[in-house]
Amino acid sequence: MSIPLHPVLAEVTDRLRQRSAVGRTAYLTRITAARAEGTQRRALSCGNLAHGFAACNDIDKQHLRGLRTPNIGIVSAYNDMLSAHQPYEQYPAQIRATARRLGATAQVAGGVPAMCDGVTQGQAGMELSLFSRDLIAMGTAVALSHDMFDAVICLGICDKIVPGLLIGALSFGHLPTVFIPAGPMPSGLPNEQKSAVRQHYAEGKASRDELLDAEAASYHSPGTCTFYGTANSNQMLMEIMGLHLPGASFVNPGTALRSELTDVATERVLQLTSSNGHYRPLAHILDERSFINAVVGLHATGGSTNHLLHLVAMARAAGIELRWEDFDALSAVVPLLARVYPNGKADVNHFQQAGGMGFLISELGAAGLLHLDARTVWGDSLADYVHVPTLQDGNLTWSPVAAHSADPEVLRPVTHPFRTDGGLRLLLGELGQAVIKVSAVPEDRFCIEAPVRVFHEQDAVKRAFERGEFSEDVIVVVRFQGPAANGMPELHKLTPALSVLQKRGLRVALLTDGRMSGASGQVPAAIHITPEAANGGSIARLRDGDIVRLDTANGALHVLVNAQEWANREPATQDLSAAHVGLGRELFSVFRQRVGSADLGASIF
């Protein structure tokens, strides 16, 4: 018996379908026209084809020139500097071997850049981070443009990389596509202890060596970082959107289970090609239901606010017009079922051990809070994802997920959530619109009314903190941090200082047209303000001492300044030229000129 949808979920989905009707139809028409009869490479000339298989071994050459068997295009974000992507080094060889065993072929179609926000955080290179998403999308398109491929495997994990790969793959939505994760590193120094050392360092109570020791004990081996930031939010999204195999997201690298999941994913994508009679292209898997499920999963796990940008951009690539108002409406009815750092003490390994994605999908589905009929790469629909992969005698099997969480302090049922809502709000007011994540914010901080201190860079805030200038309640404003200004970097240098001020008893908040991502924590942060300061947004009108009310409960962001005075103020300007050169930033001027607003995904497309 089918489970009735929650009425708000049904309403938001219907509204999304109606809003997207024209764009979605145009997208599907384009994708249908791109599908070839038989193998995709059939249309290539002999010269084209010979170039395409020149480097292959004799067996693969015979398959490729025969035009009958499918060929997988691998798009990889491998590099050995990023812990999350280092395990991908051996994946292409494994995928090729599996494809050959099944009478097919696989080729690395191309590589895409993969930068680490953990390395560039607070540095000039961070200003390329958001733009790298769209660069990755273009790199994916270049890789697949050879038109040699009948299916796609995407190898990517971290912040902008998965969204970029998916945006690029959606331009080739006529091809079946599977994402294969590499998994999180084993648990190291607990994130709460790491955070405490960071705060001690900000107060001058810990040395740089002590801080580095803590960081190295936390980020210590191959695999994704274990806190629940954008990288691990990506993995949750790929599974709940049906682009991973069930239970694949959070299996550690280097394990037998991880290896077997990679083999089976390769086998599965071949089964979905047109030549095998079970054609299931990416464009037919991802529809409005998939993106609604993604938003629900984001709320239920307290996932990264970066996906207020990425999910909007990904949906637009599929002809779907997802809006912040959809996130806001769903957040009101989706309960918070997971507590993973920074929204709790646990890490993603603990989440996996407590029941992981299978338990989460089971609980949300039983409450009518997921489209269980949404298409997936495995089984018939998302209803088949309430299973856990295990190895039995070396063979991969799936067992039904446990009926109860193994750790209710990490993962809970719908009947006993951590919060009854998803903890994300859309804020509207004189400054435009912004979003705030409050899943870790104490409820007595949901409304902050205080004078503002205005800054144009996060280092200036840090210096003011070190000088002891914050002794009263304050809303710190950091502006000219939007996509058109400097690429919209994350502002995590602010977190230790603002956390210290809050622990001292001050009522503090952050207001910015920049980002804070999934690592934002207990300090209220109204982020992604749009229009941004660089485009004349009202945040550029704020002056030191203005009173601002950040009212999360009522979704309001008000400036308590005389209306006539406010209307007559000219927005401040800022010389941003220093942020446009160095570390390659000069090469991205066209991105800064072209980029859209945050509420539209901060995309150049």
C-alpha positions in Angstrom: 0.0 0.0 0.0 1.4 3.4 -1.0 2.0 5.9 1.8 0.2 9.2 1.3 2.4 12.2 0.9 2.5 14.9 3.6 0.2 17.7 2.3 3.0 20.3 2.4 5.3 18.0 0.4 2.6 17.4 -2.2 1.8 21.1 -2.4 5.5 22.2 -2.8 6.1 19.5 -5.4 3.0 20.5 -7.4 4.0 24.2 -7.3 7.5 23.3 -8.4 6.1 21.3 -11.4 3.9 24.1 -12.5 6.6 26.7 -12.2 9.1 24.5 -14.1 6.8 23.2 -16.9 8.2 25.2 -19.7 11.9 24.8 -18.8 11.6 21.1 -18.0 9.8 20.4 -21.3 12.6 22.2 -23.2 15.3 20.3 -21.4 13.7 16.9 -22.0 13.2 17.7 -25.7 16.9 18.6 -26.0 17.9 15.4 -24.2 15.6 13.2 -26.3 17.2 14.6 -29.4 20.7 13.7 -28.2 19.9 10.0 -27.7 21.4 7.8 -30.4 20.0 4.5 -31.7 22.4 1.9 -30.6 25.8 2.9 -29.2 26.5 6.7 -29.1 29.7 6.3 -31.1 27.9 4.8 -34.0 27.6 8.3 -35.6 31.4 8.9 -35.4 33.4 8.8 -38.6 36.1 6.1 -39.0 38.8 8.8 -38.3 36.9 10.0 -35.2 36.5 6.4 -33.9 40.1 5.5 -34.5 41.3 8.5 -32.5 38.9 7.4 -29.7 40.3 3.9 -29.3 44.0 4.4 -30.4 45.4 4.0 -26.9 43.3 0.9 -25.9 44.4 -2.7 -25.8 43.4 -5.0 -28.5 40.3 -6.5 -26.8 38.9 -3.0 -26.0 39.6 -1.9 -29.6 37.6 -4.8 -30.9 34.7 -3.9 -28.7 34.8 -0.2 -29.5 35.1 -0.7 -33.3 32.3 -3.3 -33.2 29.7 -0.6 -32.2 27.6 -3.1 -30.3 28.8 -3.1 -26.7 28.5 -0.1 -24.3 31.4 2.1 -23.3 31.5 3.8 -20.0 33.0 7.3 -19.8 34.7 8.0 -16.4 34.9 11.6 -15.3 37.3 11.7 -12.3 38.2 14.4 -9.8 41.2 12.4 -8.5 44.2 14.1 -7.0 46.4 12.8 -4.2 46.4 16.1 -2.2 42.8 15.9 -1.2 42.1 13.2 1.3 38.6 12.6 0.0 39.8 12.1 -3.6 43.0 10.2 -3.1 41.3 6.8 -3.0 40.0 7.4 -6.5 43.6 6.7 -7.9 42.8 3.0 -8.4 39.2 3.3 -9.4 39.6 3.6 -13.1 41.6 0.4 -13.3 39.0 -1.4 -11.2 36.1 -0.1 -13.3 37.8 -1.0 -16.6 38.5 -4.5 -15.3 34.9 -5.0 -14.2 33.6 -3.6 -17.6 35.9 -6.0 -19.5 34.7 -8.9 -17.4 31.1 -8.0 -18.4 32.0 -7.7 -22.1 32.0 -3.9 -22.2 34.6 -1.1 -22.0 35.4 1.9 -19.9 37.6 4.9 -20.6 38.7 7.8 -18.5 36.9 10.5 -20.4 38.5 13.3 -18.6 39.5 14.8 -15.2 38.1 17.9 -13.5 39.8 20.1 -10.9 39.1 19.4 -7.3 40.1 22.0 -4.8 39.8 21.6 -1.0 38.0 24.3 0.9 39.8 23.0 4.0 43.2 24.0 2.5 42.0 27.4 1.1 39.8 28.4 4.0 40.5 32.0 4.9 43.1 32.3 2.1 42.9 34.1 -1.2 42.4 30.8 -3.1 39.1 30.4 -1.4 37.7 33.0 -3.8 38.0 30.5 -6.6 36.1 27.8 -4.8 32.5 28.6 -5.7 33.5 29.3 -9.3 35.2 26.0 -9.5 31.7 24.3 -9.5 30.8 25.8 -12.9 34.3 25.2 -14.2 33.9 21.5 -13.2 30.6 21.4 -15.0 32.3 22.7 -18.1 35.2 20.2 -17.7 32.6 17.4 -17.4 31.0 18.6 -20.7 34.4 18.7 -22.4 35.2 15.2 -21.3 31.8 13.8 -22.5 31.7 15.8 -25.7 33.7 13.1 -27.6 30.4 11.3 -27.8 32.1 7.9 -27.4 30.1 6.9 -24.3 26.9 5.1 -23.5 27.0 5.6 -19.8 28.8 7.8 -17.3 30.5 7.1 -14.0 31.3 10.3 -11.9 34.1 10.1 -9.3 33.8 13.0 -7.0 33.1 13.8 -3.3 33.7 17.3 -2.1 32.1 20.6 -1.9 31.8 22.1 -5.4 32.9 18.9 -7.2 29.7 16.8 -6.9 27.4 19.7 -7.9 29.7 20.6 -10.8 29.9 17.0 -12.0 26.1 16.7 -11.9 25.5 20.0 -13.7 27.8 18.9 -16.4 26.3 15.4 -16.6 22.8 16.8 -16.9 23.8 18.3 -20.3 24.4 14.7 -21.3 21.2 13.6 -19.5 20.5 11.0 -22.3 23.2 8.8 -20.7 22.8 6.6 -17.7 24.9 8.0 -14.9 26.1 6.7 -11.5 28.1 8.5 -8.9 30.6 6.3 -7.0 31.8 7.6 -3.6 35.0 6.9 -1.9 33.8 7.2 1.7 34.8 9.0 4.9 38.1 8.6 6.7 37.9 6.7 10.0 37.1 8.8 13.1 40.0 10.8 14.5 40.1 13.5 17.2 36.5 14.2 18.1 35.3 17.4 16.3 34.1 19.0 19.6 37.7 18.7 20.9 39.1 20.2 17.7 36.6 23.1 17.9 37.7 23.7 21.5 41.3 24.0 20.6 40.4 26.4 17.8 38.6 28.6 20.2 41.5 28.5 22.7 43.9 29.5 19.9 41.6 32.4 19.0 41.8 33.6 22.7 45.6 33.1 22.8 45.3 30.1 25.1 46.8 27.5 22.7 49.9 27.6 20.6 50.1 27.1 16.8 51.7 23.8 17.4 48.9 22.7 19.6 46.4 23.8 17.0 48.2 22.0 14.2 48.4 18.8 16.3 44.6 18.9 16.9 43.9 19.6 13.2 46.2 16.8 12.1 44.6 14.3 14.5 41.2 15.2 13.1 42.1 15.1 9.4 44.4 12.1 9.4 43.9 9.7 6.5 42.4 9.1 3.1 38.6 9.8 2.9 36.3 12.7 3.4 36.5 14.8 6.6 34.2 13.3 9.1 32.2 16.4 10.1 28.9 17.0 8.3 29.8 19.8 6.0 29.2 20.2 2.3 31.2 17.1 1.2 29.2 14.6 3.3 26.0 16.5 2.6 26.8 15.8 -1.1 27.0 12.1 -0.4 23.7 12.1 1.4 22.1 14.0 -1.5 23.5 11.6 -4.2 22.0 8.7 -2.3 18.6 10.2 -1.5 18.4 11.4 -5.1 19.1 7.8 -6.2 22.4 8.3 -7.9 24.4 6.1 -5.5 23.8 2.5 -4.8 21.8 2.0 -1.6 23.9 2.4 1.5 27.0 3.4 -0.5 27.6 6.9 0.8 29.5 6.4 4.1 31.5 3.2 3.7 35.2 3.8 4.6 37.9 3.7 1.9 40.1 0.7 1.5 37.5 -1.9 2.7 36.3 -5.0 0.9 32.8 -3.6 1.0 33.8 -0.3 -0.6 35.6 -2.2 -3.4 32.6 -4.5 -4.0 30.2 -1.5 -4.1 32.4 0.0 -6.9 32.2 -3.2 -8.9 28.5 -3.5 -8.6 28.0 0.2 -9.5 29.9 -0.4 -12.7 27.8 -3.4 -13.5 24.6 -1.5 -12.7 25.4 1.5 -15.0 25.9 -1.0 -17.9 22.6 -2.5 -17.2 20.9 0.9 -17.6 22.3 1.5 -21.1 20.0 1.4 -24.1 21.8 -1.7 -25.6 20.8 -3.7 -22.5 17.1 -3.1 -22.7 16.7 -1.3 -19.4 17.4 2.2 -20.5 17.3 4.6 -17.6 19.1 7.9 -18.5 20.0 10.6 -16.0 17.4 13.0 -17.3 14.6 10.4 -16.6 15.9 9.8 -13.0 16.2 13.3 -11.8 12.9 15.2 -11.9 11.0 17.4 -9.5 10.5 14.6 -7.0 14.2 14.0 -6.8 15.0 17.6 -5.9 12.2 17.7 -3.4 13.7 14.6 -1.8 17.1 16.3 -1.8 15.7 19.3 0.1 14.0 17.0 2.6 17.2 15.1 3.2 19.1 18.3 3.7 16.7 19.4 6.4 16.4 16.1 8.1 20.2 15.8 8.6 21.0 19.5 9.2 23.1 19.6 6.0 25.2 22.3 4.5 23.7 25.7 3.7 25.9 25.7 0.5 23.2 23.6 -1.0 20.9 26.6 -1.0 23.2 27.5 -3.9 24.1 24.1 -5.3 20.7 22.4 -5.4 19.2 25.5 -7.1 21.9 25.4 -9.7 21.7 21.7 -10.2 17.9 21.8 -10.6 18.1 24.6 -13.1 20.5 22.4 -15.2 17.6 19.9 -15.4 15.1 22.6 -16.3 13.6 22.8 -12.8 13.1 26.1 -11.0 13.8 25.3 -7.4 13.6 28.4 -5.1 14.5 29.3 -1.5 10.8 29.5 -0.7 10.6 25.8 -1.4 13.4 25.1 1.2 11.6 27.3 3.7 8.2 25.7 3.3 9.7 22.2 3.6 11.8 23.1 6.6 8.6 23.8 8.6 7.4 20.2 8.3 10.6 18.1 8.0 11.9 17.1 11.4 15.6 17.0 12.3 16.6 13.4 12.7 20.4 13.5 12.8 22.9 15.2 15.1 26.2 15.2 13.4 28.9 17.8 14.1 28.6 20.8 13.9 25.0 20.1 14.9 26.1 17.5 17.5 29.1 15.6 18.8 29.0 12.6 16.5 30.7 12.3 13.1 29.4 10.6 9.9 30.9 7.3 10.9 28.7 7.3 13.9 25.7 8.3 11.7 26.5 5.3 9.5 26.8 3.0 12.5 23.5 4.3 13.9 21.6 3.2 10.8 22.7 5.7 8.2 20.9 6.6 5.0 18.7 3.4 5.0 17.2 4.3 8.4 16.8 7.9 7.4 15.0 7.1 4.2 12.8 4.5 5.9 11.7 7.0 8.6 11.0 9.9 6.2 9.3 7.7 3.7 7.0 6.1 6.3 5.9 9.7 7.4 5.0 10.7 3.8 8.0 13.0 3.7 9.7 11.5 0.7 8.6 10.7 -2.8 9.4 7.0 -2.5 8.3 6.5 -6.1 11.1 8.7 -7.4 13.3 6.9 -9.9 16.8 5.7 -9.0 19.7 3.9 -10.5 19.0 0.9 -8.3 15.8 -1.2 -8.1 12.6 0.4 -9.2 12.5 3.5 -7.0 13.7 5.1 -3.8 11.6 2.6 -1.9 14.3 0.1 -2.6 16.9 2.2 -0.7 15.8 1.1 2.8 18.5 -1.6 2.8 22.0 -1.9 4.1 24.8 -3.4 2.0 26.9 -6.2 3.5 29.4 -8.8 2.3 28.5 -12.5 2.8 31.1 -15.0 1.7 32.6 -12.3 -0.5 29.2 -11.5 -2.2 27.4 -8.2 -1.9 23.9 -8.5 -0.5 21.4 -6.0 0.9 19.5 -6.5 4.1 16.5 -4.6 5.3 17.5 -1.7 7.6 17.0 -2.1 11.3 13.7 -1.0 12.7 15.4 1.0 15.4 18.3 3.4 15.5 21.5 1.9 17.0 22.2 5.3 18.7 19.3 7.7 19.4 21.8 10.4 20.3 22.9 10.5 16.7 19.9 9.3 14.6 16.3 9.3 15.7 12.9 8.2 14.3 10.3 10.7 13.1 8.3 10.1 16.2 11.1 11.3 18.4 13.1 13.9 16.5 15.8 16.3 17.7 13.6 19.1 16.4 10.2 19.1 14.8 11.5 21.3 11.9 14.5 21.3 9.7 16.1 24.4 11.3 16.5 26.5 8.1 14.7 29.7 7.5 14.3 32.2 4.7 14.7 35.8 6.0 13.0 38.8 4.3 13.3 42.5 5.1 14.8 45.8 4.1 18.1 44.1 3.3 16.5 41.8 0.7 16.5 38.1 1.4 18.9 35.8 3.3 18.9 32.3 4.8 19.9 31.1 8.2 20.5 27.6 9.6 19.5 27.3 13.3 19.6 23.5 13.8 22.6 24.1 16.3 21.6 27.6 17.5 20.2 27.8 21.1 16.6 28.9 21.0 17.3 31.9 23.1 19.4 33.2 20.2 16.7 32.9 17.6 16.1 36.6 17.8 19.0 39.0 18.0 18.5 42.8 18.1 21.7 44.8 18.3 23.8 47.5 16.7 25.9 46.5 13.8 29.7 46.7 13.2 30.4 46.9 9.5 33.5 45.2 7.9 34.5 44.5 4.4 36.7 41.4 5.1 36.9 38.7 7.7 40.4 39.5 8.7 39.3 42.9 9.9 36.8 41.2 12.2 39.5 39.0 13.6 41.8 42.0 14.2 39.0 43.9 16.0 38.4 40.8 18.2 42.1 40.6 19.1 42.0 44.3 20.0 39.1 43.6 22.4 36.7 45.9 20.6 33.6 43.6 21.1 32.4 44.2 24.6 28.6 44.6 24.0 25.9 42.8 22.0 26.7 43.1 18.3 25.7 42.0 14.8 28.8 41.7 12.8 28.3 42.7 9.1 30.8 41.4 6.6 29.8 42.6 3.1 31.3 42.7 -0.4 31.7 38.9 0.0 29.1 37.9 -2.7 29.7 36.0 -5.9 30.1 39.2 -8.1 32.4 40.8 -5.5 35.0 38.1 -4.9 33.5 34.7 -5.7 31.6 34.4 -2.4 34.2 32.7 -0.1 33.2 30.9 3.1 33.9 33.0 6.2 35.0 30.4 8.7 37.7 32.5 10.2 34.9 34.3 12.0 33.5 31.2 13.7 36.0 30.9 16.6 35.9 34.6 17.5 32.1 34.9 17.4 31.7 31.6 19.3 34.0 33.0 22.1 31.9 36.2 22.2 28.7 34.2 22.5 30.2 32.0 25.3 31.1 35.2 27.1 27.3 36.0 27.3 27.1 38.5 24.5 24.2 38.3 22.1 26.0 38.2 18.7 25.1 37.3 15.1 26.6 37.5 11.7 25.1 39.2 8.7 26.8 38.7 5.3 26.4 38.3 1.5 29.1 35.6 1.8 28.9 31.9 2.8 29.3 29.9 6.0 28.5 26.4 4.7 27.8 23.2 6.6 30.3 24.0 9.2 28.3 26.9 10.6 27.3 26.2 14.2 25.8 27.8 17.2 26.2 31.5 16.3 23.2 32.9 14.4 24.4 33.7 10.8 22.2 35.3 8.2 24.0 34.5 5.0 23.8 34.7 1.2 22.1 38.1 1.5 20.9 39.1 -2.0 21.1 41.5 -3.7 24.8 41.6 -2.7 26.7 44.7 -1.8 28.8 44.7 -5.0 25.5 45.0 -7.0 24.2 47.9 -4.9 22.2 45.7 -2.5 20.8 47.3 0.7 23.4 45.6 2.9 25.8 48.3 1.4 23.6 51.0 3.1 24.3 49.8 6.6 26.5 51.9 8.9 28.1 51.3 12.2 25.6 51.6 15.0 22.4 50.9 13.0 20.1 48.6 14.9 19.2 45.4 13.1 16.7 42.7 14.2 17.4 39.2 13.1 14.2 37.4 13.9 14.4 33.8 12.9 11.1 32.7 14.3 9.2 35.2 12.1 11.6 34.9 9.1 12.4 38.7 9.3 15.5 40.7 8.9 14.7 44.3 9.7 16.8 47.5 9.8 15.4 49.7 12.6 16.4 53.0 11.0 14.0 55.9 10.1 12.4 54.9 6.8 13.1 58.2 5.1 16.7 58.3 6.2 17.1 54.7 5.0 15.5 55.4 1.6 17.9 58.4 1.1 21.1 56.6 1.9 23.5 55.9 -0.9 25.0 52.4 -0.8 28.7 52.2 0.1 31.2 51.2 -2.5 34.4 49.3 -2.1 37.6 49.0 -4.2 37.7 45.2 -4.8 40.6 45.2 -7.2 43.0 43.6 -4.7 40.7 40.5 -4.6 40.8 40.1 -8.3 44.4 39.3 -8.9 46.8 36.7 -7.5 46.6 33.0 -7.2 44.8 32.8 -10.5 41.9 35.1 -9.6 42.7 37.4 -12.6 41.6 34.5 -14.8 38.1 34.4 -13.4 37.1 38.0 -14.2 34.5 36.7 -16.7 33.0 34.6 -13.9 32.6 37.6 -11.6 31.0 39.6 -14.4 28.7 36.9 -15.5 27.6 35.3 -12.2 24.0 35.4 -11.1 22.6 36.1 -7.7 22.8 33.7 -4.8 19.1 32.9 -4.8 19.5 31.7 -8.4 22.4 29.4 -7.5 25.3 31.9 -8.0 25.8 30.3 -11.4 27.4 31.7 -14.6 25.1 29.6 -16.8 
